[in-house]
Amino acid sequence: MSTIIASYAPEDASGISYVDNDECEAILQTFSMPAEFTIDRIDVKVCRLGTPGTVYATLHTFVEDPWQLGPAIVSPYFDGDVVTDDIDGEWVELTFGATALSAGIYALVMHCASASPANRIWWAGTNGDDYTNGDGYGYRPDYEVEFWWVNDNADYAFKAYGPVFTPPVGRPTTKRLIAAARNRLYYEVIE
């Protein structure tokens, strides 16, 4: 059983930013974790145009200054040809083995190698910089050097999950950690 440890999932999220190999080769969403955590699943809200093929959603460490994207920690993927073509999108579940990570900033990168202007994956989000725990970025391949830019007008919908905390035997508790965000820990009262 897993519980949400970080998310940006507004009700009005719809397909606003797309991945193709012409205008935008990849997009990413950062999120910050103030304490050590374990992650075992990420859900993304997406829709498609045409048949974009395999979509990769890799998780990386991220440093803002100087800007640096670390190596992939996990590399789940899904078949972009079978997700909805409805602009409201659908949640796609990406599971992988439980991975313990330290506090810091992480980036979820969406990329599909066979995309084109007619065959795209759209990552749902909102217009505006509403998510205060991270930023959306895009990548353009048409420059001489790798070029990522912060998209001040968008944040992308995701949910990151980790295992439910189980207290050690002999140590009773009346609450369970459910999320760590914005330098705060959030607990659920156990009845």
Secondary structure, 3 states (H helix, E strand, C coil): CEEEEEEECCCCCEEEEEECCCCCCEEEEEEEECCCEEEEEEEEEEEEECCCCEEEEEEEEEEECCEEEEEEEECCEEEHHHCCCCCCCEEEEEEEEEEEECCEEEEEEEECCCCECCEEEEEEEEECCCCCCCCEEEEECCCCCCEEEEECCEEECEEEEEECCCCCCCCCCCEEEEEEECCEEEEEECC
